[in-house]
Amino acid sequence: MLNRNKIYVGLDADSYGGMTPTGNIVRDAQVFGLIPEDETCVGWSLARIESLYDQVSEAWHPYGNLASRLPDALRERHQRIYQAAIERARELGWSAELYDD
């Protein structure tokens, strides 16, 4: 979620702990080591998030955007980061069914 000044609020303040497209970009960047795992991107501009998105897209390209195709170490990091995010989101009231249209 970007505020009206197009500044990212960070994973912790984002909807359900970052269960948004921007949150996914941040987590994927953590998975690929593009940013540290404790970086939440709070205060980042839209341009900086877009640049990170480009880097994440490039990192995913060899794997067809499928976690199952990641090398073991990356797949394990992906699972750990996303599992923690899902647990946190559920604590905040998130449910996957919220987006089932």
WOCOR-V659483 format. One record per backbone hydrogen bond with DSSP energy under -0.5 kcal/mol. CO is the residue of the C=O (numbers start at 0). NH is the residue of the N-H. Records with the same first field share a line. If there is no record, write none. Layout:
BEGIN
CO: NH / NH
END
This chain:
BEGIN
0: 8
2: 5
5: 45
6: 2
7: 42
9: 12 / 13
13: 16
14: 17 / 18
17: 19
19: 23
20: 24
21: 25
22: 26
23: 27
24: 28
25: 29
26: 30
27: 31
28: 33 / 34
29: 32
35: 38
37: 39
39: 10
40: 43
43: 7
44: 48
45: 49
46: 50
47: 51
48: 52
49: 53
50: 54
51: 55
52: 56
53: 57
54: 58
55: 59
56: 60
57: 61
59: 62 / 64
60: 63
62: 65
64: 66
65: 68
66: 69
70: 74
71: 75
72: 76
73: 77
74: 78
75: 79
76: 80
77: 81
78: 82
79: 83
80: 84
81: 85
82: 86
83: 87
84: 88
85: 89
86: 90
87: 91
88: 93
89: 92
94: 97
95: 98
96: 99
98: 100
END
